[in-house]
Amino acid sequence: RKERRGAMGDRTAVLDLGSYSIKAGHAHSVIGVEADLPPLVTPTRVRVFDLTPEYEPQEGKARNEAQRPRPGIEGNAGQGEEEEGKSNGALRGTYVESRPVQNGVITDWDQMEALWHYILYEQLGWEKGNEGSVLITEKVLASSKLQRELTTQIMFEKFNTNGLYMANQARLSLAAYGKISGCVVDVGHGNIGVSCVTEGQLQQHSCASLPFGGEQLTEFLRKAVRGTSGDQLSDQQLADLKQECAEVCSSTEDYKTAIQSCEEREHILPDGSTVTIGKEAKQAGEILFQPHLFGYKGMSLVDMIHTSIFSVADLPMKRMLSENLLVAGCGSVMNGLEQRILNEMRCTFPPSYMPSTLRRPEYMPQTCPMYSAWVGGFIEAKLAFSQNQQITKYDYDEYGPGIIHKKAFL
């Protein structure tokens, strides 16, 4: 989805970095129940073309540039680029697709810079010499001091941004729901994280993550479909299949019963293709609650929520956190996930606790649960930049990249 270019007076961009996709848009976008937010969702993927000529260069002569990172394009936003690549294939050579972000950690800075350039200049309408400001979200437990400093350096030195503001995704997700305290369960592509936020402050010692996420659930379905029907589905088809068919049983007992009586069913995907799947649709969701049955090490999702909440010292705050549980991320839309979490929390938490989940405010867009971090960044950008809370070009020139550790809300 490509965003229309906004007014030249407001070029504040909001970027939510994820391992699977990057959510982006202007801070002046209109928000509402029917709003299609975020305006731009593009895969966190680049194409690295091999530009090596077919002939070997003569000895002593320099070889041409071998590789050049280029943003990977999917969907409507990249049809022109894709056709261009096909027509000029002989000039560009072959390419491999690469993901510069793994579990929230930037692993290739050249590719990440190319992807940022594509988003800010080609999609959001920035112009050379007339750049705007940017808010970047940060995944809890993933970022390091070095990554923050390099991000700051690139934004000011390569993109000449007017201002930079960084904030963690857990706090922003709660802001999208009008809350400043709560326990955030982020069901992401690379891993699943749990974080507690009290009075707008992230409790670092409460943060924990499972070593698997939506990517592993997708691979489980890929193998299951290939084994039953022999079909080879694309990544988009698997994502549609997971969103439509993956289901979480209400309890362990219900799961055992469902697996024994589950029959294979045909599902029609949005692209019209038909897929046959059986008990695997329920097994995919059970990975989160009984990972040991599927070869994954670590505690279950509910055990991790329990550990995270009870790491907070204040007793009334523990109760409040359990009553303000936010299940966010693209995997949060899995059928039955929230209800299963609540059912197991009521069995493991003390009787005086009343676990409950936050509901999407009526005035927020339908996509808010999936993209709550971006929506929260969209809201915070309007406040932070109007109150001059961002890192300015003057701050960067005076103190260098290390200013991010003193003037950031992480």
C-alpha positions in Angstrom: 0.0 0.0 0.0 1.5 3.3 -1.0 0.8 6.5 0.8 -0.3 9.7 -1.0 2.2 12.5 -0.7 1.1 14.9 2.1 1.5 18.6 2.6 5.1 19.9 2.3 4.8 21.5 5.7 4.4 18.2 7.5 7.0 15.5 6.6 7.3 13.7 9.9 7.6 10.0 9.1 6.7 7.2 11.5 8.6 3.9 10.9 7.8 0.7 12.8 10.6 -1.8 12.0 9.8 -5.5 12.0 11.5 -8.6 11.0 8.8 -9.4 8.4 7.6 -6.0 7.4 8.1 -2.3 7.9 5.1 -0.1 8.7 5.4 3.5 7.6 3.4 6.7 7.1 3.2 10.4 7.8 2.2 11.7 11.3 -0.4 13.9 9.7 -2.4 10.9 8.3 -6.1 10.9 9.3 -7.0 8.4 11.9 -10.4 6.8 12.4 -12.4 3.6 12.4 -12.4 3.3 8.6 -8.8 4.5 8.1 -6.5 2.2 6.3 -3.5 2.5 8.7 -0.6 2.3 8.4 -0.6 3.7 4.9 2.5 1.7 3.8 3.3 -1.8 4.7 6.4 -3.1 2.8 8.3 -6.4 3.3 11.6 -6.1 5.2 13.4 -7.5 2.3 15.9 -6.3 -0.3 17.1 -7.8 -3.6 20.9 -8.0 -3.9 21.7 -8.1 -7.6 24.8 -9.7 -9.0 26.1 -7.2 -11.5 29.3 -9.2 -12.4 29.7 -9.2 -16.2 29.5 -12.5 -18.0 33.1 -12.2 -19.1 36.1 -12.1 -16.7 37.9 -8.7 -16.6 41.4 -8.6 -18.0 44.2 -8.9 -15.4 45.1 -5.6 -13.8 41.7 -4.0 -14.6 39.2 -3.3 -11.9 36.1 -5.4 -11.7 32.8 -3.7 -11.9 30.7 -3.3 -8.8 29.6 -6.9 -7.8 26.6 -6.3 -5.7 24.2 -3.5 -5.0 21.4 -3.6 -2.4 18.0 -2.8 -3.8 14.7 -2.8 -1.9 12.5 -5.9 -2.4 9.1 -4.9 -3.8 5.9 -6.8 -3.4 2.3 -6.1 -4.3 0.9 -3.0 -5.9 3.8 -0.8 -4.7 6.4 -2.7 -6.7 4.8 -3.8 -10.0 6.7 -1.3 -12.0 10.0 -2.2 -10.4 9.3 -5.9 -10.9 8.6 -5.5 -14.6 11.7 -3.4 -14.9 13.7 -6.1 -13.4 12.3 -8.6 -15.8 13.0 -6.5 -18.9 16.5 -5.5 -17.8 17.4 -8.9 -16.4 20.3 -9.3 -18.8 21.8 -6.0 -17.5 21.2 -6.6 -13.8 22.0 -10.3 -13.6 20.6 -12.6 -11.0 19.6 -11.6 -7.5 19.0 -13.0 -4.1 16.5 -11.8 -1.6 17.8 -10.9 1.9 16.2 -9.7 5.1 18.4 -7.1 6.8 16.4 -7.3 10.1 16.4 -10.6 12.1 14.4 -10.7 15.4 14.5 -6.9 15.6 18.3 -6.7 15.1 19.7 -5.0 12.0 22.2 -7.4 10.5 23.1 -5.6 7.3 23.3 -1.8 7.5 23.9 -1.2 3.7 20.7 -3.1 2.9 18.8 -1.3 5.7 19.9 2.1 4.4 18.7 1.2 0.9 15.3 0.1 2.4 15.0 3.3 4.4 15.8 5.3 1.3 13.1 3.6 -0.7 10.5 4.2 2.0 11.3 7.8 2.8 12.0 9.2 -0.6 10.1 7.0 -3.1 7.1 6.1 -1.0 6.6 8.9 1.6 7.7 11.7 -0.8 10.8 13.2 0.9 12.9 15.3 -1.4 16.7 15.8 -1.3 17.5 19.0 0.6 14.0 19.2 2.0 13.8 16.2 4.4 11.6 15.9 7.4 11.7 14.4 10.9 11.3 10.7 11.7 10.1 8.6 14.6 11.5 5.0 14.8 10.1 2.3 17.0 12.4 -0.1 18.8 11.8 -3.7 19.6 12.3 -4.6 23.3 15.3 -6.8 24.1 16.5 -6.6 20.5 18.2 -3.3 20.1 21.7 -2.5 21.5 23.5 0.7 22.2 25.5 0.3 19.0 22.4 -0.2 16.9 20.8 3.0 18.3 24.0 5.0 17.7 24.3 3.7 14.1 20.6 4.4 13.4 21.1 8.0 14.7 24.2 8.5 12.6 22.6 7.3 9.4 19.5 9.3 9.9 21.4 12.6 10.4 24.4 12.0 8.1 22.9 10.1 5.2 19.2 11.3 5.3 19.8 14.8 6.7 16.7 14.4 8.9 15.6 17.4 10.9 14.8 15.5 14.0 14.8 11.9 15.4 12.7 10.3 18.1 13.0 6.7 19.2 10.5 4.8 21.4 10.0 1.2 22.4 7.2 -0.7 20.8 5.6 -1.9 24.0 4.9 1.6 25.3 3.6 2.7 22.0 1.3 -0.2 21.7 -0.3 0.7 25.0 -0.6 4.3 23.8 -2.7 3.2 20.9 -5.2 1.9 23.4 -5.1 5.0 25.5 -3.1 3.3 28.3 0.1 4.0 30.1 0.3 0.8 32.1 -0.2 -2.8 31.1 1.4 -6.1 30.1 2.1 -6.3 26.3 2.3 -9.7 24.5 3.9 -9.0 21.1 3.3 -12.0 18.8 5.8 -11.1 16.1 7.4 -12.8 13.1 10.8 -13.6 14.7 9.8 -14.2 18.3 7.1 -13.6 20.9 7.9 -11.0 23.6 6.3 -10.0 26.9 6.9 -6.6 28.5 5.4 -4.8 31.4 4.9 -1.0 31.3 4.0 1.0 34.4 3.1 4.7 34.4 4.7 5.0 30.9 8.0 3.4 32.0 9.2 0.1 30.6 10.2 -2.4 33.3 13.3 -3.8 31.7 13.6 -6.7 34.2 10.2 -7.9 33.2 11.0 -8.3 29.5 11.2 -11.8 28.2 10.8 -13.6 24.9 10.2 -17.0 23.4 12.8 -18.3 20.9 10.1 -18.8 18.2 7.3 -16.7 16.6 5.1 -16.4 13.6 7.8 -17.6 11.3 8.0 -21.0 13.0 4.2 -21.3 12.9 4.2 -20.5 9.2 6.9 -23.1 8.5 4.9 -25.7 10.5 1.9 -25.1 8.2 4.1 -25.2 5.1 5.4 -28.7 6.0 1.9 -29.8 6.9 0.3 -28.7 3.7 3.2 -30.1 1.6 2.8 -33.4 3.4 -0.9 -33.8 3.0 -1.6 -32.4 -0.4 1.8 -31.9 -2.0 1.1 -28.3 -2.7 3.9 -25.7 -2.6 2.4 -22.5 -1.3 3.9 -19.0 -1.6 4.7 -16.9 1.5 1.6 -14.8 0.9 -0.6 -17.9 0.6 0.8 -19.3 3.8 0.2 -16.0 5.6 -3.4 -16.0 4.4 -3.8 -19.7 5.5 -2.4 -19.0 8.9 -4.7 -16.0 9.5 -7.8 -17.9 8.3 -7.2 -21.4 9.5 -4.9 -21.4 12.5 -6.9 -21.9 15.6 -6.1 -22.1 19.3 -8.2 -24.5 21.4 -9.7 -23.1 24.6 -7.7 -25.5 26.9 -5.3 -28.5 26.9 -8.1 -30.9 27.3 -10.0 -29.4 24.4 -6.9 -29.7 22.2 -6.5 -33.4 22.9 -10.2 -34.0 22.0 -10.0 -31.8 18.9 -6.9 -33.6 17.6 -8.5 -37.0 17.8 -11.8 -36.0 16.1 -10.4 -33.4 13.7 -11.2 -34.0 10.0 -9.5 -32.5 6.9 -11.3 -29.5 5.4 -10.9 -27.5 2.3 -10.1 -23.8 2.6 -10.4 -21.2 -0.2 -7.7 -18.6 0.1 -8.2 -14.9 -1.0 -6.4 -15.6 -4.3 -8.9 -18.3 -5.1 -6.7 -21.3 -4.5 -7.9 -24.3 -2.5 -5.9 -25.9 0.3 -6.8 -29.0 2.3 -5.7 -29.0 6.0 -6.7 -31.0 9.1 -5.4 -31.1 12.6 -2.4 -29.1 11.7 -4.5 -25.9 11.9 -5.0 -26.5 15.7 -1.4 -27.8 16.3 0.1 -24.6 14.9 -1.6 -22.6 17.7 -0.8 -25.2 20.4 3.0 -24.6 19.8 2.6 -21.4 21.9 1.2 -23.3 24.9 3.0 -26.6 24.7 6.2 -26.0 22.8 7.9 -29.1 24.2 5.5 -31.3 22.2 6.8 -29.8 18.9 10.6 -29.8 19.8 10.9 -26.2 21.0 12.7 -25.5 24.3 11.5 -22.9 26.7 8.4 -22.1 28.8 4.9 -21.7 27.5 3.4 -18.3 26.6 1.3 -18.2 29.8 4.2 -19.1 32.0 6.2 -16.3 30.5 3.4 -13.8 31.1 3.2 -15.0 34.8 6.9 -14.7 35.3 7.0 -11.2 33.7 4.1 -9.8 35.7 5.3 -11.3 39.1 8.8 -9.8 38.5 7.2 -6.4 39.3 7.7 -5.6 43.0 4.5 -3.7 43.8 1.6 -6.0 44.6 -1.3 -3.7 43.4 0.7 -3.1 40.2 0.8 -6.9 39.6 -2.9 -7.1 39.8 -3.3 -4.1 37.5 -1.0 -5.5 34.9 -2.9 -8.8 34.8 -6.1 -6.8 34.2 -4.6 -4.8 31.4 -3.2 -7.4 29.1 -2.6 -6.4 25.5 -2.1 -9.0 22.8 -0.5 -7.2 19.8 1.4 -8.0 16.7 0.4 -9.6 13.4 0.0 -13.0 15.2 -2.5 -11.6 17.6 -5.4 -12.1 15.2 -5.1 -15.9 15.5 -8.5 -17.4 16.3 -9.0 -18.2 20.0 -5.6 -16.9 21.1 -6.8 -14.2 23.6 -9.4 -16.5 25.2 -6.9 -19.4 25.7 -4.4 -17.0 27.4 -7.2 -15.8 29.7 -8.4 -19.3 30.5 -4.9 -20.4 31.5 -4.1 -17.2 33.4 -7.2 -17.7 35.6 -5.9 -21.2 36.5 -2.4 -20.1 37.3 -2.9 -16.7 38.9 -4.2 -16.2 42.5 -8.0 -16.2 42.9 -8.0 -12.5 43.8 -6.6 -11.6 40.3 -9.1 -10.9 37.5 -7.1 -11.3 34.2 -8.6 -9.5 31.2 -7.4 -8.2 27.9 -7.7 -4.7 26.5 -10.2 -4.1 23.7 -9.7 -1.9 20.7 -11.1 1.6 21.3 -14.1 2.3 19.1 -12.4 5.3 17.5 -9.3 3.3 16.4 -8.9 1.6 13.0 -9.7 -2.1 12.6 -6.0 -2.8 12.0 -5.0 -1.4 15.5 -4.3 -4.8 17.1 -1.9 -5.9 14.3 -0.2 -2.5 14.0 -0.6 -1.0 17.5 3.1 0.0 17.7 2.8 2.1 14.5 -0.5 3.6 15.6 1.0 4.5 19.0 4.0 6.0 17.2 1.6 8.0 15.0 0.0 9.4 18.2 3.2 10.1 20.0 4.8 11.8 17.0 2.2 14.5 17.1 3.0 15.2 20.8 6.8 14.7 20.8 7.7 16.9 17.9 5.3 19.7 18.8 6.9 19.8 22.3 10.4 19.6 20.9 11.3 16.3 22.6 13.1 15.0 19.6 16.9 14.9 18.9 17.6 17.9 16.7 20.4 18.4 14.1 22.0 20.8 16.6 21.9 18.1 19.3 23.6 15.6 17.0 26.3 18.1 15.9 27.0 19.0 19.5 27.1 15.6 21.2 27.3 13.0 18.4 25.5 9.7 18.1 25.7 9.1 21.8 23.0 11.7 22.4 20.4 8.9 21.7 21.1 7.4 25.1 20.3 10.7 26.8 17.4 11.9 24.8 15.3 8.9 23.9 12.2 7.3 25.5 13.1 3.7 25.5 
